[in-house]
Amino acid sequence: MTKIGLLSDTHGYLPPQVFEHFRDVDEIWHAGDIGTVEVSDALEKFKPLRAVWGNIDGADLRIRYKEHLNFSIEEVSVFMTHIGGYPPSYNAVSKPLIIQYQPHLFICGHSHILKVMPDPTLNLLHINPGACGKHGWHKVSTLIRFTIDHDRLKNLEVIELGKRG
């Protein structure tokens, strides 16, 4: 069983509550727009981090992380990118990669809109954790926490950090 803390769109600001809410996770996943190396350094010092770079991330983060991340954890295959779209309207870059990799779990950020929705056509679960940074038009900062147990996602929790700002 692996506990995951998922966030996105920090835009250079890491709310201190992240450390409390992710205290018991095994890994943190960041779906892009990290913003600064200091944010990724703080997360990496706290827990193992898997991350992708986003459209606002500079060369320092693009050297460190990939644009797309395809991996398996336990018996769940995961595809993560920053800009991906939503079922069934994935963007032109993501859709062929989703078809190629056939993930069980597709994660993206970018929109600052928290969504958890199945795609029965492609047999996957799409998760966008919303945004937890100060920058953007979202009104509430959010995180997601869940558990992977063999081939299942369990105990998915949406965590609201409060009003952005």
DRENKE-512819 format. One line per 4 residues: number of its first residue (from 0); their letters; for each residue x negated, y negated, z of N, C-alpha, C. Coordinates in pm, whole numbers, padded with zeros to 5 digits. Each point is the difference from the previous one (the first is absolute). Example, Ala and Ser with C-alpha at 12.3 -4.5 7.8 and 13.67 -1.06 7.14 Angstrom:
% DRENKE-512819
0> as> -01319 00569 00780 00089 -00119 00000 -00090 -00120 00000; 00035 -00105 -00072 -00082 -00119 00006 00077 -00109 00073
END
This chain:
% DRENKE-512819
0> mtki> -00084 00117 00000 00084 -00117 00000 -00089 -00124 00000; 00031 -00093 -00093 -00080 -00122 -00013 00091 -00121 00011; -00034 -00091 00091 00079 -00121 00020 -00062 -00114 -00082; 00086 -00069 -00074 -00044 -00105 -00092 00060 -00134 00041
4> glls> -00083 -00104 -00004 00045 -00138 00012 -00016 -00066 -00135; 00107 -00057 -00054 00000 -00057 -00135 00032 -00149 00005; -00082 -00079 -00068 00022 -00143 -00008 -00041 -00052 -00136; 00037 -00124 -00028 -00036 -00063 -00126 00005 -00151 00015
8> dthg> -00062 -00066 -00095 00011 -00145 -00014 -00032 -00076 00128; -00117 00030 00055 -00048 -00075 00116 -00049 -00138 -00041; -00048 -00014 -00122 -00045 -00130 -00053 -00097 -00070 00095; -00091 00077 00060 -00103 -00058 00085 00039 -00017 00146
12> ylpp> 00121 00040 00037 00044 -00011 00140 00046 00136 00049; -00059 00045 00109 00035 00128 00059 00068 -00025 00135; 00132 00018 00007 00069 -00024 00127 -00056 00090 00109; -00022 -00052 00119 -00057 00082 00108 00088 00119 00038
16> qvfe> 00131 -00008 -00026 00091 00109 00034 -00030 00126 -00081; -00070 -00014 -00113 -00035 00117 -00081 -00075 00101 00085; -00092 -00047 00083 -00082 00090 00081 00084 00074 00104; 00102 -00065 00051 00089 00066 00096 00087 00104 -00072
20> hfrd> 00062 -00039 -00110 00092 00090 -00070 -00071 00117 -00068; -00126 -00020 -00037 -00076 00105 -00066 -00097 00071 00095; 00015 -00021 00129 -00088 00058 00101 -00011 00153 -00012; 00113 00066 -00028 00001 00146 -00001 -00005 00061 -00141
24> vdei> -00024 -00080 -00103 -00006 00057 -00135 -00138 00060 -00024; -00005 00091 -00097 -00126 00061 -00038 -00070 -00077 -00111; 00081 -00062 -00087 -00053 -00078 -00113 00086 -00123 -00020; -00062 -00104 -00055 00073 -00119 -00045 -00014 -00007 -00151
28> whag> 00112 -00029 -00066 00001 -00021 -00145 00042 -00143 -00027; -00077 -00069 -00084 00030 -00139 -00037 00027 -00005 -00150; 00119 -00046 -00037 00043 -00001 -00140 -00033 -00130 -00072; -00110 -00063 00034 -00054 -00111 -00078 00038 -00139 00046
32> digt> -00070 -00098 -00062 00001 -00140 00043 -00048 -00008 00146; -00117 00058 00019 -00065 00000 00131 -00038 -00143 00037; -00062 -00069 -00093 -00030 -00141 00020 -00143 -00031 00037; -00054 00069 00099 -00138 -00025 00043 -00066 00129 00044
36> vevs> -00131 00002 -00010 -00078 00113 00049 00016 00016 00151; 00021 -00111 00071 00016 00007 00145 00123 00084 00038; 00107 -00010 -00079 00119 00081 00028 -00033 00148 -00019; -00063 00033 -00112 -00031 00142 -00023 -00103 00051 00101
40> dale> -00097 -00083 00037 -00098 00041 00101 00069 00032 00134; 00093 -00086 00041 00070 00021 00127 00080 00130 -00004; 00066 00027 -00112 00077 00123 -00012 -00091 00122 -00003; -00111 -00008 -00074 -00093 00113 -00008 -00066 00031 00134
44> kfkp> -00024 -00102 00081 -00058 00023 00132 00099 00065 00094; 00128 -00023 -00027 00107 00051 00087 00039 00144 -00033; 00021 00029 -00127 00044 00133 -00046 -00053 00023 -00141; -00004 00126 -00045 -00034 00024 -00141 00100 -00074 -00091
48> lrav> -00053 -00064 -00104 00082 -00084 -00087 -00006 00049 -00144; 00116 00011 -00062 00011 00019 -00145 00067 -00125 -00052; -00058 -00062 -00102 00055 -00126 -00049 -00020 -00012 -00151; 00084 -00083 -00059 -00015 -00041 -00140 -00009 -00152 00000
52> wgni> -00063 -00054 -00104 -00006 -00145 -00009 00126 -00052 -00070; 00033 -00124 00032 00116 -00065 -00059 -00040 -00119 -00085; 00098 -00063 -00060 -00026 -00108 -00095 -00067 -00122 00061; 00011 -00022 00131 -00067 -00116 00060 -00140 00033 00053
56> dgad> -00035 00128 -00001 -00128 00041 00056 -00115 -00031 -00094; -00107 -00054 00058 -00117 -00038 -00078 -00094 00116 -00025; -00111 -00032 -00064 -00099 00101 -00039 -00053 00079 00120; -00012 -00066 00117 -00052 00069 00118 00088 00118 00041
60> lrir> 00131 -00013 -00017 00091 00110 00033 00018 00095 -00118; -00009 -00051 -00121 00015 00085 -00119 -00119 00095 -00016; -00115 -00040 00050 -00116 00090 00000 00020 00111 00103; 00061 -00033 00107 00016 00091 00114 00112 00102 -00020
64> ykeh> 00109 -00043 -00065 00119 00084 -00015 00037 00013 -00147; 00082 00100 -00029 00045 00023 -00137 00133 -00070 -00023; 00034 -00016 -00128 00130 -00056 -00036 00111 00103 00025; -00029 00125 -00030 00094 00111 00018 -00067 00107 00084
68> lnfs> 00076 00060 00087 -00054 00106 00086 00094 00120 -00009; -00056 00114 -00042 00075 00124 -00011 -00069 00102 00090; 00073 00053 00099 -00059 00092 00095 00108 00092 00057; -00044 00104 00067 00091 00090 00072 -00035 -00001 00146
72> ieev> 00103 00009 00081 -00018 00009 00144 00097 00108 00049; -00057 00098 00067 00072 00123 00030 00053 00054 -00133; 00131 00016 -00015 00053 00052 -00126 00079 -00105 -00077; -00029 -00126 00025 00069 -00111 -00065 -00097 -00073 -00092
76> svfm> 00036 -00013 -00126 -00081 -00079 -00093 00051 -00144 00002; -00095 -00093 -00001 00031 -00142 00016 -00064 -00078 -00115; 00075 -00095 -00054 -00054 -00096 -00095 00030 -00138 00055; -00106 -00082 00017 00016 -00133 00056 -00065 -00102 -00093
80> thig> 00072 -00109 -00022 -00049 -00114 -00078 00067 -00124 00057; -00046 -00117 -00039 00062 -00120 00057 00127 -00040 -00075; -00009 -00013 -00130 00116 -00041 -00080 00053 00122 -00072; 00121 00044 00037 00049 00125 -00056 00142 -00001 -00051
84> gypp> 00083 -00089 00050 00142 00004 -00036 00075 00096 00090; 00124 00025 -00038 00091 00084 00079 00070 00101 -00088; 00045 00110 00059 00078 00096 -00077 00128 -00066 -00053; 00036 00023 -00121 -00075 00067 -00105 -00083 -00097 -00085
88> syna> -00012 -00126 00046 -00065 -00104 -00079 -00144 -00025 00044; -00084 00101 -00017 -00142 -00017 00030 -00063 -00088 -00107; -00111 -00064 00034 -00064 -00084 -00101 -00075 00084 -00103; -00043 -00066 -00105 -00061 00071 -00114 -00131 00069 00034
92> vskp> -00070 -00047 00101 -00124 00065 00042 00029 00119 00091; 00090 -00018 00094 00027 00104 00100 00074 00121 -00054; 00097 -00022 -00086 00084 00111 -00043 -00079 00115 -00064; -00091 -00026 -00096 -00075 00112 -00055 -00089 00070 00103
96> liiq> -00051 -00076 00098 -00083 00060 00104 00086 00086 00094; 00119 -00045 00031 00092 00080 00082 00034 00130 -00072; 00026 -00010 -00130 00030 00120 -00078 -00121 00093 -00005; -00118 -00058 -00016 -00123 00080 -00005 -00028 00071 00132
100> yqph> 00006 -00074 00111 -00038 00054 00130 00112 00077 00070; 00124 -00029 -00034 00117 00066 00060 -00006 00001 00154; -00012 -00119 00061 -00009 -00004 00146 00133 00033 00067; -00010 00047 00124 00119 00014 00084 00036 -00135 00060
104> lfic> -00102 -00085 00018 00015 -00129 00065 -00067 -00108 -00084; 00077 -00102 -00038 -00053 -00114 -00076 00010 -00124 00087; -00116 -00063 00024 -00007 -00117 00088 -00052 -00119 -00078; 00067 -00114 00018 -00050 -00125 -00055 00039 -00115 00093
108> ghsh> -00053 -00116 -00029 00032 -00121 00076 00048 -00107 -00096; -00058 -00118 00008 00015 -00111 -00092 00128 -00081 00015; 00114 00063 00004 00127 -00074 -00003 00035 -00066 00134; -00063 00043 00107 00031 -00044 00136 00141 00045 00041
112> ilkv> 00056 00095 -00072 00134 00053 00029 -00015 00144 00049; 00038 00024 00124 -00007 00134 00056 00105 00088 -00067; -00044 00113 -00054 00091 00096 -00061 -00050 00142 00024; 00092 00087 00033 -00027 00143 00008 00113 00064 -00079
116> mpdp> -00035 00060 -00115 00106 00054 -00085 -00049 00121 -00078; 00086 00100 -00012 -00037 00118 -00078 00015 -00027 -00149; -00079 00070 -00078 00016 00002 -00145 00027 00145 -00037; 00127 00037 -00013 00031 00140 -00030 -00045 00042 -00140
120> tlnl> -00012 -00095 -00092 -00044 00033 -00135 -00144 00048 00000; -00087 -00068 00075 -00141 00038 00006 -00034 00079 00126; 00100 00029 00080 -00016 00083 00119 -00106 -00056 00095; 00016 -00128 00036 -00094 -00063 00092 00074 -00094 00094
124> lhin> -00072 -00041 00104 00049 -00103 00089 -00084 -00124 -00023; 00066 -00113 -00021 -00069 -00128 -00018 00006 -00077 00131; -00117 -00053 00041 -00005 -00084 00120 -00077 -00128 -00031; 00064 -00114 00032 -00067 -00129 00002 00018 -00051 00143
128> pgac> -00110 -00019 00074 00012 -00040 00141 00036 -00146 00022; 00027 -00074 -00107 00024 -00143 00016 -00132 -00072 00021; 00001 -00107 00075 -00122 -00079 00022 -00015 -00030 00148; -00125 -00001 00047 -00020 -00034 00141 -00089 -00121 00020
132> gkhg> -00041 -00064 -00109 -00080 -00121 00013 00086 -00124 00014; -00065 -00116 00004 00070 -00127 00015 00040 -00060 -00135; -00068 00039 -00107 00022 -00060 -00131 00107 00076 -00077; 00090 -00073 -00063 00101 00063 -00083 00139 -00048 00037
136> whkv> 00097 00053 -00068 00136 -00046 00022 00081 00091 00091; -00059 00109 00048 00073 00087 00092 00031 -00075 00129; 00111 00031 00060 00041 -00069 00123 -00045 00077 00126; -00007 00134 -00011 -00038 00083 00113 -00121 00084 -00040
140> stli> -00100 00004 00086 -00120 00082 -00024 00029 00144 00041; -00042 00095 -00086 00035 00140 00024 -00119 00094 -00019; 00010 00114 00067 -00092 00113 -00012 00086 00125 -00011; -00061 00110 -00041 00067 00130 00002 -00093 00101 00065
144> rfti> 00060 00089 00075 -00074 00108 00063 00076 00129 -00029; -00074 00108 -00031 00064 00129 -00026 -00099 00112 00024; 00052 00121 -00002 -00081 00120 00021 00010 00090 -00122; -00113 00058 -00038 -00002 00102 -00104 -00024 00133 00071
148> dhdr> 00091 00092 -00020 -00009 00132 00062 00010 00103 -00112; -00113 00056 -00038 -00011 00093 -00113 00048 -00070 -00128; 00122 00030 -00047 00049 -00059 -00125 00116 -00096 00024; 00016 -00045 00125 00115 -00085 00034 -00044 -00132 00064
152> lknl> 00075 -00105 -00031 -00012 -00126 00072 00105 00000 00109; -00042 -00037 00120 00091 00001 00115 -00016 -00130 00078; 00100 -00027 00081 -00005 -00109 00097 -00038 -00134 -00061; 00053 -00031 -00117 -00031 -00127 -00065 00065 -00113 00080
156> evie> -00083 -00099 00037 00047 -00114 00079 -00036 -00130 -00069; 00097 -00087 -00011 -00026 -00138 -00045 -00024 -00083 00125; -00109 -00073 00001 -00035 -00083 00115 00005 -00145 -00042; 00085 -00075 00064 00009 -00144 -00025 -00085 -00074 00102
160> lgkr> -00093 -00081 -00051 -00090 -00074 00088 00057 -00136 00038; 00111 -00035 -00058 00060 -00132 00026 -00010 -00089 -00121; 00042 -00123 00016 00001 -00094 -00112 -00142 -00029 -00046; -00014 -00010 -00132 -00130 -00031 -00060 -00049 -00134 00053
164> g> -00129 -00004 00024 -00055 -00130 00038 -00073 00004 00125
END
